[in-house]
Amino acid sequence: MINYILLAVILNIILVPINSLQAPIVSECFKMDSSLLSVIGMAGSTGAILGASLIPVVSRKLSAKKIVIYLSTILGSGIIAVSIASKIFEAEILKYLSAALCFLVMTCSATLMSGVANIRFISIVDKRFIARSSAVFVAASTAAIPVTSMIVGLLKSYFETDEIIMMCGILMMIFVLVFIILNPALDIKKGNIYEAETA
């Protein structure tokens, strides 16, 4: 159970800078106006809807560990791509397309991962303690948001927006590497929904 709580906390820590720095990403990184902010907002919403619709399919076909590894890698790549795309593209149409694609991929993968984590978390918790366990899960994951927001505010005083975004992408990739090395228990054994595999 604790592994899913930590996963939710880490996911929020990575996503908070992306959400809170959307306006600086548009104005400072892409050098665009509010129209791009609208585009990435629509792309993010589309990605969230797409990710939510894919949760049943993905959760049936892949183990929890594979889902975390694959989607974390995609999420990290999307975050890094935002920082790179803002530097290499000059044409406005390419800025619109690259930013929209990055945010669609990020929100889709993040929604998929959080959705699967929520489902698996509920599956492994004793039915007698679902209410209390869910409260701990939500409290721990949401507690990371204000703390990370404060840290992002401090970092913004010393680093450019694209540098902070790149840091988030690199941190996501480091998380994937550490996850593979530690190999935490996430998958549920058949026949016992309260017991998790270690391999």
C-alpha positions in Angstrom: 0.0 0.0 0.0 2.8 2.4 0.9 4.3 2.0 -2.6 1.2 3.3 -4.2 1.1 6.3 -1.8 4.7 7.1 -2.6 4.0 6.8 -6.3 1.1 9.3 -6.0 3.3 11.7 -4.0 6.1 11.5 -6.6 3.7 12.0 -9.5 2.3 15.2 -7.9 5.8 16.5 -7.2 6.7 16.1 -10.8 3.5 17.6 -12.2 3.1 20.6 -9.9 5.9 22.6 -11.7 4.3 21.8 -15.1 0.9 23.0 -14.0 2.0 26.1 -12.0 4.5 27.3 -14.7 2.2 27.0 -17.7 2.0 30.8 -18.2 5.8 31.2 -17.9 6.3 28.3 -20.3 4.2 30.1 -22.9 5.7 33.6 -22.4 9.3 32.9 -21.5 10.0 29.6 -23.2 7.9 29.7 -26.4 7.8 33.5 -26.6 4.1 33.3 -27.4 0.9 34.9 -26.1 -2.2 33.6 -24.4 -3.4 31.8 -27.6 -0.8 29.1 -26.9 -2.0 28.8 -23.3 -5.4 28.0 -24.7 -4.0 25.4 -27.1 -2.0 23.6 -24.4 -5.1 23.8 -22.1 -7.2 22.0 -24.7 -4.4 19.5 -25.5 -4.1 18.8 -21.8 -7.9 18.2 -21.4 -7.9 16.0 -24.5 -5.0 14.0 -23.1 -6.7 13.5 -19.7 -9.9 12.3 -21.5 -7.9 9.9 -23.7 -5.9 8.6 -20.7 -9.0 8.0 -18.6 -10.6 6.1 -21.5 -7.5 3.9 -21.9 -7.3 2.9 -18.2 -9.4 -0.3 -18.5 -7.5 -1.5 -21.6 -4.0 -0.8 -20.3 -4.7 -2.2 -16.8 -5.8 -5.5 -18.3 -2.9 -5.9 -20.7 0.1 -4.7 -18.5 1.3 -5.3 -15.0 1.4 -2.4 -12.6 5.2 -2.3 -12.7 5.3 -2.1 -16.5 2.7 0.6 -16.5 4.7 2.7 -14.1 8.0 2.2 -16.0 6.5 2.8 -19.5 4.3 5.7 -18.6 6.9 7.4 -16.3 9.3 7.2 -19.2 6.8 8.7 -21.6 5.9 11.4 -19.1 9.6 12.3 -18.5 10.2 12.4 -22.2 7.3 14.7 -22.7 8.5 17.1 -20.0 12.0 17.2 -21.5 10.5 17.7 -24.9 8.7 20.9 -23.8 12.1 22.4 -22.8 13.8 21.3 -26.0 10.9 22.3 -28.3 10.8 25.8 -27.0 14.4 26.3 -28.1 14.5 24.6 -31.5 11.3 25.7 -33.2 11.0 29.2 -34.6 7.8 28.9 -36.7 4.6 29.6 -34.8 2.8 26.6 -36.2 5.6 24.3 -35.0 5.5 25.9 -31.6 1.7 25.3 -31.4 2.0 21.7 -32.6 5.0 20.7 -30.4 3.5 22.3 -27.3 0.1 20.7 -27.9 1.6 17.3 -28.5 3.8 17.5 -25.4 1.0 18.4 -23.1 -1.3 15.8 -24.7 1.3 13.1 -24.1 2.0 14.3 -20.5 -1.6 14.5 -19.4 -2.5 11.3 -21.1 0.3 9.3 -19.4 -0.2 11.0 -16.0 -3.9 10.3 -16.1 -3.3 6.7 -17.0 -0.8 6.2 -14.3 -2.8 7.8 -11.6 -5.9 6.0 -12.6 -4.3 2.6 -12.6 -2.6 3.4 -9.3 -6.0 4.3 -7.7 -7.6 1.1 -9.0 -4.7 -1.1 -7.8 -4.6 0.6 -4.5 -8.3 0.0 -3.8 -7.8 -3.7 -4.9 -5.1 -4.5 -2.4 -6.6 -2.7 0.6 -8.7 -4.7 3.0 -12.3 -3.8 2.4 -12.7 -2.9 6.1 -10.2 -0.2 5.9 -10.9 1.3 2.4 -12.2 4.6 3.9 -9.2 5.2 6.2 -6.7 4.0 3.6 -8.2 6.2 0.9 -8.1 9.2 3.2 -4.3 8.6 3.9 -3.7 8.1 0.2 -5.4 11.4 -0.8 -3.9 13.4 2.1 -0.4 12.2 1.4 -0.6 12.9 -2.3 -2.2 16.3 -2.0 0.1 17.4 0.8 2.9 17.3 -1.8 1.2 20.0 -3.9 1.7 23.1 -1.6 5.2 22.0 -0.5 6.3 21.5 -4.2 4.7 24.8 -5.2 6.7 26.6 -2.5 9.9 24.9 -3.8 9.1 25.9 -7.4 8.6 29.5 -6.3 12.1 29.5 -4.7 13.7 27.8 -7.7 12.1 30.4 -10.0 14.2 33.0 -8.3 17.4 31.3 -9.3 16.6 29.3 -12.5 14.9 30.0 -15.8 11.6 28.3 -16.5 13.0 26.0 -19.2 15.7 24.9 -16.7 13.1 24.0 -14.1 11.1 22.1 -16.6 14.2 20.2 -17.7 15.0 19.4 -14.1 11.5 17.9 -13.7 12.0 15.7 -16.8 15.4 14.5 -15.5 14.0 13.8 -12.1 11.3 11.7 -13.7 13.9 9.6 -15.6 15.9 9.2 -12.4 12.7 7.9 -10.7 12.3 5.3 -13.5 15.9 4.1 -13.0 15.5 3.9 -9.2 12.1 2.1 -9.6 13.7 -0.5 -11.9 16.6 -1.0 -9.5 14.5 -1.2 -6.3 11.7 -3.3 -8.0 9.0 -2.5 -5.4 6.0 -4.7 -4.9 3.0 -3.4 -6.9 1.4 -6.4 -8.7 -1.3 -8.5 -7.0 -1.0 -12.2 -6.8 -3.8 -14.2 -8.3 -6.0 -15.7 -5.6 -5.0 -13.2 -3.0 -5.9 -9.6 -3.6 -4.2 -8.5 -0.3 -0.8 -9.9 -1.1 1.7 -8.3 -3.6 4.4 -9.8 -5.6 8.0 -8.7 -5.1 9.1 -9.7 -8.6 
